[in-house]
Amino acid sequence: MRAKDAVGAYGERLAAAHLEQVGMTVVERNWRCSDGEIDLIATDAGVLVFCEVKTRSSLAYGHPAEAVVGAKAARIRRLAARWLAEHGSRWPEVRFDVVAVLCQPRGAASVTHLRGAF
C-alpha cells in the first residue's frame, strides 16, 4: 500500500469512529461504482448523510476541508443520487458532510466535522 493510501485509510477509520462517537450510524464505507466512490454513508437522527473524508499529513497545501470544492462536491452529489437510485431508498432529508483529518507529527490527529458542508 502506498503511503498516501495508508494515510487516507487511516483518516477514514478516524472519521468513521468520530461519526459514531457523535451518535451517527455508519451504514456503508467506501461505496464504489463505475463513476467513483463515496467514503462514508451514515444516518443521523433520520437524515441520510453522504460524507467525504479528506486527510492530510500537513497544512502545506491548506486544510484538508479546503480540497472539497465545486467540482468535487458536484461529483459526490451525482454519486449520492446513484446510490439512492440503486438502493431504492427514500429519505425525507439528505445531507452532505465533510470530515477533515489532519495527522499530527506527534500525537493524535485532529478531526473537523463540517455538517451540511455543501
BELMOQUI-V991965 format. One record per pair of residues at least 6 apart in sequence whose C-alpha atoms are under 7 Angstrom apart, sorted by sequence separation. I is the first residue (numbers start at 1). GAP is how many residues later the second one is. If there is no record, write none. Layout:
I_GAP, I_GAP
This chain:
20_6, 31_6, 32_6, 42_6, 43_6, 103_6, 30_7, 31_7, 42_7, 102_7, 103_7, 30_8, 31_8, 41_8, 42_8, 56_8, 101_8, 102_8, 30_9, 41_9, 55_9, 101_9, 102_9, 16_10, 29_10, 30_10, 40_10, 41_10, 54_10, 101_10, 29_11, 40_11, 54_11, 100_11, 101_11, 28_12, 29_12, 39_12, 40_12, 99_12, 100_12, 28_13, 39_13, 99_13, 100_13, 26_14, 27_14, 28_14, 38_14, 39_14, 99_14, 26_15, 27_15, 98_15, 99_15, 26_16, 98_16, 25_17, 26_17, 97_17, 98_17, 24_18, 25_18, 97_18, 24_19, 25_19, 96_19, 97_19, 98_19, 24_20, 96_20, 97_20, 95_21, 96_21, 96_22, 50_30, 65_33, 65_35, 64_36, 64_37, 15_38, 38_38, 64_38, 12_41, 48_43, 11_44, 58_44, 48_45, 49_45, 50_45, 51_45, 52_45, 53_45, 54_45, 55_45, 56_45, 57_45, 58_45, 73_45, 47_46, 48_46, 49_46, 50_46, 51_46, 52_46, 53_46, 54_46, 55_46, 56_46, 57_46, 8_47, 47_47, 48_47, 49_47, 50_47, 51_47, 52_47, 53_47, 54_47, 55_47, 56_47, 57_47, 7_48, 47_48, 49_48, 51_48, 15_84, 11_90
